[in-house]
Amino acid sequence: MVFTTGIDASIMIMSLFEPIHYLEAPPFGIEPFSEQAYDYAHMYGQFHWGPSAWIMYVPATIVIAYVLFIKKGDTTRISVCVDEAFKSDRVRRILKPLVDFFVAFGIIGGIGASIGLEIPVISEITCSFLGIPNSLLMQLAMLGILLVLFGVTVLRGLDKGIQRLSTLNVYLVLAFIIFVFLVGPTRYLVDAETNSIGLLFSNFVRMSTYTDPHLRSGFPQRWTTFYWGWWLAYMPVLGLFVARISRGRTVRQVILGQVLWGSMGCMTFFAILGGYSLHLQKSGILDVAGLLNSAGQEAAISAIIQTLPMSRFMLLIYSICCFVFLATTVSSTAYTLSSMTSKHLTGYDQPTTLNRLVWALVFIAFSAGIIIVGGFATVQVVCVIAGFPLIFIVFVLMRAIRNLQKEAAREAVIPPPEGS
């Protein structure tokens, strides 16, 4: 549930075409389409989707889970961090409404950008499978189907709805990427990933602080800043959702579950699917870069899938994986926002069905607007705008964690016997 909620269908989509963008316009002044460009193109997506992404979700998770299950709190709003971070009632009254507003704003922007990115791709692939032309009407119809699927998961509940949908999708996705690994250039994929792991570790600090002040290529602003905005926009969703399902886990287990396994999962996608796209480009089997520039990412992804054996069947499996991923994300996000907008809700209670359906309708309406405007650039702008205010909330969360740590340490101290 953590993995499928945290990445949604974006990982299936971005891992196929994002490395080609890096290949065309690599960082650090590297020559496009050079051997070094291929090295960085295979690795850079793993940097963006690896530990630097997943660690952003940890502060919100720890604060909310501690308040809910240790302090027996009666709210799942992330603004509870204000109560833990500051003792002044005046500061609390000012900051709590602001935190709740910007969190809701960030969540809507993040999920809207995800749906706006994914629905056109799913629609294109579905149309390729059915042999019909893609259109805006088809994309809006996909949004309607998504809403129906969401309604089913709501009625089935958290355990029978989201959990079963997540489990089904994990098996489908694992089968898909294993198939690509086995029928694709297996040796190349293993060699490329071994090289990328070393490159990632040796350049992690440099990439984390890269601003390109002299070349002014715009690479870190176009990619790293965009991703940090997107991860921050998802931070409240993952923090609140993982907190709700982490009762009985230790803090160490929660951190490892999010950072270690989440990072490894995302890096595997880029290692295999991204590596496969780069192999097609380098070997001349398919000009992925040319397709991206002439026909767009939807057509490029469809063409990549069709290079696999049993291409029509693989188009169907890929489309199902993306759609179920997306449905899981919408379900868990609506669950999170409906929990936040419930006045009193403990870690053992569930938000109302009506509340969750209303938020799902908001997501669909906002996403429809992004789809109508169109373009990956639109998605990037929405993510940066939605995520920027949450930078300041992260600092409040860190202050709250420090205070909770001190509180836990004081309670752990055994008082001396009387009269000693």
C-alpha positions as MATLAB code, in Angstrom:
seq = 'MVFTTGIDASIMIMSLFEPIHYLEAPPFGIEPFSEQAYDYAHMYGQFHWGPSAWIMYVPATIVIAYVLFIKKGDTTRISVCVDEAFKSDRVRRILKPLVDFFVAFGIIGGIGASIGLEIPVISEITCSFLGIPNSLLMQLAMLGILLVLFGVTVLRGLDKGIQRLSTLNVYLVLAFIIFVFLVGPTRYLVDAETNSIGLLFSNFVRMSTYTDPHLRSGFPQRWTTFYWGWWLAYMPVLGLFVARISRGRTVRQVILGQVLWGSMGCMTFFAILGGYSLHLQKSGILDVAGLLNSAGQEAAISAIIQTLPMSRFMLLIYSICCFVFLATTVSSTAYTLSSMTSKHLTGYDQPTTLNRLVWALVFIAFSAGIIIVGGFATVQVVCVIAGFPLIFIVFVLMRAIRNLQKEAAREAVIPPPEGS';
ca = [
       0.000    0.000    0.000;
       2.871    2.390    0.808;
       4.633    1.686   -2.476;
       1.622    1.879   -4.806;
       0.301    4.991   -3.057;
       3.646    6.752   -3.139;
       4.481    6.378   -6.807;
       1.231    5.771   -8.752;
       1.344    5.292  -12.529;
       3.915    8.064  -12.932;
       6.763    5.598  -12.375;
       5.498    3.411  -15.227;
       5.373    6.428  -17.525;
       8.344    8.576  -16.516;
      10.801    5.676  -16.355;
      10.241    5.007  -20.073;
      10.750    8.482  -21.520;
      12.549   10.525  -18.837;
      16.010    8.987  -19.484;
      15.707    9.994  -23.152;
      15.217   13.617  -22.123;
      18.379   13.378  -20.013;
      20.175   11.867  -22.996;
      19.164   14.782  -25.243;
      19.995   17.495  -22.716;
      22.334   16.022  -20.067;
      23.575   17.873  -16.958;
      27.058   19.212  -16.194;
      27.708   20.290  -19.784;
      27.974   16.677  -21.017;
      27.701   16.237  -24.786;
      24.211   14.986  -25.803;
      24.010   11.337  -26.935;
      27.622   10.700  -25.867;
      28.678    7.613  -23.911;
      28.804    9.691  -20.733;
      25.337   11.051  -21.483;
      24.016    7.470  -21.601;
      25.596    6.786  -18.192;
      23.954    9.801  -16.571;
      20.654    9.285  -18.402;
      20.314    5.826  -16.870;
      21.244    7.025  -13.381;
      19.637   10.451  -12.985;
      16.035    9.235  -12.724;
      17.105    6.950   -9.895;
      18.498    9.974   -8.086;
      15.220   11.888   -8.470;
      13.049    8.936   -7.409;
      15.430    7.459   -4.830;
      16.184    8.278   -1.166;
      16.062   12.062   -1.694;
      12.395   11.653   -2.668;
      11.211    9.138   -0.083;
      12.927   10.763    2.884;
      10.690   13.820    2.389;
       7.692   11.775    3.520;
       9.198   10.628    6.821;
       8.720   13.732    9.060;
       4.964   13.967    8.463;
       4.555   10.210    8.979;
       6.371   10.171   12.312;
       4.604   13.207   13.768;
       1.088   12.081   12.780;
       1.621    8.446   13.840;
       3.104    9.452   17.204;
       0.247   11.832   17.973;
      -2.425    9.348   16.865;
      -1.203    6.159   18.474;
       1.116    7.193   21.319;
      -0.587   10.386   22.506;
      -4.072    9.085   21.511;
      -4.879   12.201   19.486;
      -8.287   12.768   17.904;
      -7.251   14.417   14.645;
      -5.432   13.323   11.515;
      -4.688   16.846   10.306;
      -1.056   17.540    9.593;
      -1.460   20.879   11.416;
      -1.101   18.848   14.619;
       2.621   19.416   14.065;
       2.058   23.068   15.037;
       0.812   21.996   18.487;
       3.927   19.891   18.963;
       6.341   22.470   17.548;
       5.164   25.617   19.353;
       3.904   26.270   22.877;
       2.418   29.710   22.182;
      -1.382   29.646   21.729;
      -1.189   32.719   19.519;
       1.297   31.088   17.157;
      -0.861   27.971   17.032;
      -4.006   29.941   16.148;
      -2.199   31.690   13.289;
      -0.268   28.764   11.846;
      -2.735   25.866   12.055;
      -5.262   27.188    9.487;
      -2.403   28.159    7.163;
      -0.834   24.697    7.413;
      -4.164   22.979    6.694;
      -4.823   25.235    3.702;
      -1.411   24.776    2.085;
      -1.483   21.036    2.715;
      -4.847   20.704    0.963;
      -3.578   22.973   -1.837;
      -0.459   20.859   -2.253;
      -2.365   17.574   -2.261;
      -4.830   18.753   -4.913;
      -1.987   20.101   -7.059;
       0.084   16.936   -6.727;
      -2.689   14.466   -7.484;
      -4.083   16.683  -10.229;
      -0.679   16.830  -11.915;
      -0.338   13.042  -11.665;
      -3.716   12.381  -13.240;
      -3.090   15.049  -15.866;
       0.166   13.317  -16.820;
      -1.098    9.751  -16.731;
      -4.569    9.798  -18.288;
      -3.358   10.949  -21.766;
      -0.777    8.141  -21.801;
      -3.264    5.506  -20.657;
      -5.751    6.755  -23.238;
      -3.161    6.626  -26.058;
      -2.115    3.082  -25.192;
      -5.701    1.892  -24.843;
      -6.551    3.410  -28.216;
      -3.488    1.729  -29.762;
      -4.684   -1.610  -28.400;
      -8.229   -1.084  -29.684;
      -7.092    0.390  -32.987;
      -9.048    3.630  -32.609;
      -7.849    7.264  -32.672;
      -7.077    8.982  -29.384;
      -9.050   12.118  -28.521;
      -9.881   14.494  -25.693;
     -13.273   12.817  -25.359;
     -11.567    9.456  -24.830;
      -9.362   10.958  -22.120;
     -12.370   12.444  -20.325;
     -14.099    9.054  -20.587;
     -11.062    7.536  -18.857;
     -11.560   10.011  -16.014;
     -15.152    8.800  -15.707;
     -14.042    5.161  -15.515;
     -11.465    6.140  -12.897;
     -14.203    7.740  -10.791;
     -16.335    4.580  -11.002;
     -13.400    2.380   -9.971;
     -12.717    4.726   -7.082;
     -16.342    4.461   -5.967;
     -16.015    0.685   -5.815;
     -12.907    0.854   -3.606;
     -14.684    3.342   -1.298;
     -17.632    1.028   -0.822;
     -15.342   -1.933   -0.203;
     -13.407   -0.070    2.502;
      -9.687    0.357    3.244;
      -8.771   -3.307    3.742;
     -10.974   -4.826    1.050;
     -10.698   -1.900   -1.353;
      -7.346   -0.143   -1.486;
      -5.335   -3.036   -0.038;
      -6.632   -5.646   -2.475;
      -6.297   -3.264   -5.405;
      -2.712   -2.497   -4.338;
      -1.833   -6.181   -3.980;
      -3.259   -7.027   -7.410;
      -1.345   -4.215   -9.010;
       1.968   -5.110   -7.380;
       1.785   -8.602   -8.890;
       0.859   -7.246  -12.333;
       3.642   -4.648  -12.291;
       6.249   -7.126  -11.056;
       5.256   -9.532  -13.823;
       5.571   -6.741  -16.402;
       9.030   -5.519  -15.396;
      10.356   -9.083  -14.956;
       9.123   -9.864  -18.454;
      10.913   -6.790  -19.869;
      14.070   -7.764  -17.970;
      14.052  -11.337  -19.306;
      13.088  -10.712  -22.953;
      15.046   -7.464  -23.207;
      18.808   -6.892  -23.181;
      19.312   -8.542  -19.775;
      23.096   -8.285  -19.683;
      23.007   -4.631  -20.735;
      20.443   -3.843  -18.033;
      22.543   -5.510  -15.320;
      25.739   -3.754  -16.452;
      24.014   -0.384  -16.752;
      22.485   -0.622  -13.285;
      25.768   -1.668  -11.665;
      27.396    1.356  -13.255;
      24.516    3.640  -12.207;
      24.688    2.618   -8.544;
      28.348    3.627   -8.378;
      27.655    6.843  -10.278;
      24.756    7.693   -7.941;
      26.788    7.247   -4.761;
      29.799    9.165   -6.064;
      27.707   12.119   -7.327;
      24.848   12.272   -4.797;
      25.994   15.436   -3.012;
      26.894   17.166   -6.266;
      23.474   16.437   -7.792;
      21.680   17.493   -4.617;
      23.333   20.926   -4.676;
      23.605   21.398   -8.465;
      22.237   24.798   -9.586;
      24.211   25.249  -12.836;
      25.099   28.924  -12.248;
      27.484   29.208  -15.223;
      26.130   27.119  -18.096;
      22.542   28.145  -17.335;
      21.198   25.054  -19.070;
      18.102   25.006  -16.870;
      18.541   21.294  -16.142;
      18.297   21.418  -12.320;
      15.405   23.879  -12.455;
      13.525   21.871  -15.095;
      14.010   18.494  -13.419;
      15.317   18.474   -9.829;
      13.278   21.484   -8.669;
      10.205   20.082  -10.407;
      10.605   16.749   -8.662;
      11.188   18.281   -5.253;
       7.992   20.271   -5.718;
       6.134   17.106   -6.696;
       7.470   15.106   -3.748;
       6.607   17.925   -1.349;
       3.090   18.062   -2.792;
       2.777   14.327   -2.065;
       4.373   14.618    1.394;
       1.074   15.189    3.268;
      -0.621   12.326    1.410;
       2.098    9.800    2.158;
       2.687   11.101    5.663;
      -0.947   10.881    6.694;
      -1.718    7.684    4.815;
       1.334    5.766    6.027;
       0.737    7.018    9.574;
      -2.809    5.628    9.475;
      -1.633    2.160    8.411;
       1.474    2.011   10.640;
      -0.111    1.187   13.981;
       2.099   -1.390   15.715;
       5.272   -0.503   13.788;
       8.351    1.080   15.298;
       9.756    4.387   14.046;
      12.727    2.482   12.615;
      10.428    0.120   10.696;
       8.442    3.008    9.247;
      11.567    4.865    8.098;
      13.110    1.745    6.546;
       9.806    0.806    4.923;
       9.486    4.191    3.274;
      13.065    5.162    2.444;
      14.761    1.815    1.779;
      12.070   -0.242    0.102;
      10.418    2.724   -1.609;
      13.735    3.824   -3.103;
      14.694    0.324   -4.203;
      11.330   -0.149   -5.882;
      11.554    3.102   -7.852;
      15.174    2.533   -8.822;
      14.246   -0.899  -10.169;
      11.736    0.653  -12.551;
      14.296    3.083  -13.938;
      16.956    0.375  -14.086;
      14.789   -1.911  -16.232;
      12.268    0.249  -18.107;
      14.584    3.241  -18.450;
      17.443    0.963  -19.452;
      15.252   -0.698  -22.065;
      14.362    2.678  -23.642;
      18.027    3.700  -23.738;
      18.908    0.356  -25.337;
      16.325    0.912  -28.078;
      17.767    4.359  -28.749;
      21.435    3.316  -28.687;
      20.974    0.191  -30.816;
      18.883    2.023  -33.418;
      15.894   -0.289  -32.969;
      13.652    2.702  -32.239;
      14.337    6.433  -32.391;
      12.672    7.234  -29.083;
      14.104   10.769  -28.990;
      12.726   11.511  -32.440;
       9.295   10.219  -31.464;
       9.266   12.300  -28.286;
      10.019   15.453  -30.239;
       7.686   14.787  -33.155;
       4.726   12.874  -31.710;
       4.915   13.398  -27.933;
       5.450   11.170  -24.918;
       2.196    9.216  -25.355;
       3.133    8.010  -28.847;
       6.734    7.323  -27.781;
       5.677    5.139  -24.853;
       3.218    3.226  -27.039;
       5.956    2.597  -29.606;
       8.374    1.395  -26.901;
       5.848   -1.135  -25.568;
       5.167   -2.386  -29.108;
       8.821   -3.398  -29.533;
       8.251   -6.137  -26.924;
       7.133   -9.671  -27.851;
       3.324  -10.146  -27.725;
       3.048   -6.394  -28.170;
      -0.765   -6.156  -28.120;
      -0.990   -8.190  -24.929;
       1.780   -6.114  -23.334;
      -0.059   -2.905  -24.277;
      -3.101   -4.257  -22.446;
      -1.126   -5.257  -19.331;
       0.718   -1.925  -19.255;
      -2.533    0.023  -19.557;
      -4.170   -1.998  -16.755;
      -1.144   -1.507  -14.479;
      -1.166    2.259  -15.019;
      -4.897    2.558  -14.507;
      -4.995    0.489  -11.311;
      -1.969    2.394   -9.992;
      -3.833    5.624  -10.612;
      -7.040    4.363   -9.014;
      -5.099    3.311   -5.909;
      -3.506    6.744   -5.631;
      -6.806    8.594   -6.045;
      -8.424    6.327   -3.441;
      -5.708    6.792   -0.837;
      -5.434   10.538   -1.514;
      -9.173   11.060   -1.135;
      -8.990    8.947    2.024;
      -6.260   11.216    3.366;
      -7.985   14.507    2.556;
     -11.325   13.292    3.887;
      -9.545   12.308    7.104;
      -8.019   15.780    7.319;
     -11.357   17.495    6.783;
     -13.138   15.437    9.427;
     -13.462   17.418   12.633;
     -12.696   14.600   15.065;
     -11.136   11.402   13.773;
      -8.865    9.124   15.756;
      -6.420    6.663   14.272;
      -9.058    3.944   14.675;
     -11.937    5.735   12.894;
     -12.770    5.975    9.194;
     -13.831    9.109    7.280;
     -17.331    9.082    5.795;
     -17.989    7.726    2.314;
     -19.589   11.007    1.188;
     -16.541   13.010    2.252;
     -14.233   10.774    0.231;
     -16.452   10.905   -2.854;
     -16.548   14.706   -2.754;
     -12.759   14.908   -2.756;
     -12.555   12.415   -5.606;
     -14.858   14.656   -7.655;
     -12.600   17.636   -6.881;
      -9.541   15.680   -8.083;
     -11.266   14.619  -11.303;
     -12.479   18.151  -12.076;
      -9.043   19.681  -11.441;
      -7.323   16.986  -13.501;
      -9.732   17.505  -16.387;
      -8.609   21.141  -16.511;
      -4.940   20.100  -16.695;
      -5.716   17.599  -19.467;
      -7.570   20.224  -21.481;
      -4.668   22.681  -21.147;
      -2.283   19.806  -21.938;
       1.477   19.367  -22.013;
       4.168   18.055  -19.658;
       5.285   21.647  -19.021;
       1.882   22.336  -17.446;
       2.350   19.392  -15.094;
       5.793   20.661  -14.095;
       4.502   24.165  -13.312;
       1.573   22.828  -11.252;
       3.900   20.625   -9.173;
       6.350   23.425   -8.382;
       3.556   25.837   -7.396;
       1.778   23.227   -5.272;
       4.922   22.027   -3.531;
       6.664   25.324   -2.776;
       4.610   26.364    0.327;
       5.163   22.926    1.855;
       8.896   23.612    2.217;
       8.094   25.755    5.260;
       5.789   23.087    6.699;
       8.673   20.589    6.591;
      10.661   22.851    8.939;
       7.697   22.927   11.341;
       7.515   19.127   11.163;
      11.212   18.802   11.981;
      10.795   21.089   14.980;
       7.837   18.990   16.127;
       9.870   15.784   15.824;
      12.641   17.294   17.930;
      10.155   18.214   20.679;
       8.502   14.780   20.542;
      11.919   13.158   20.833;
      12.667   15.189   23.957;
       9.256   14.305   25.378;
       9.778   10.595   24.731;
      13.230   10.763   26.331;
      11.815   12.399   29.476;
       9.097    9.752   29.792;
      11.661    6.972   29.365;
      13.682    8.149   32.374;
      12.953    6.053   35.471;
      12.585    8.308   38.541;
      14.835    7.493   41.522;
      13.321    5.781   44.592;
      11.811    8.037   47.241;
      14.267    9.236   49.858;
      17.330    8.597   47.732;
];
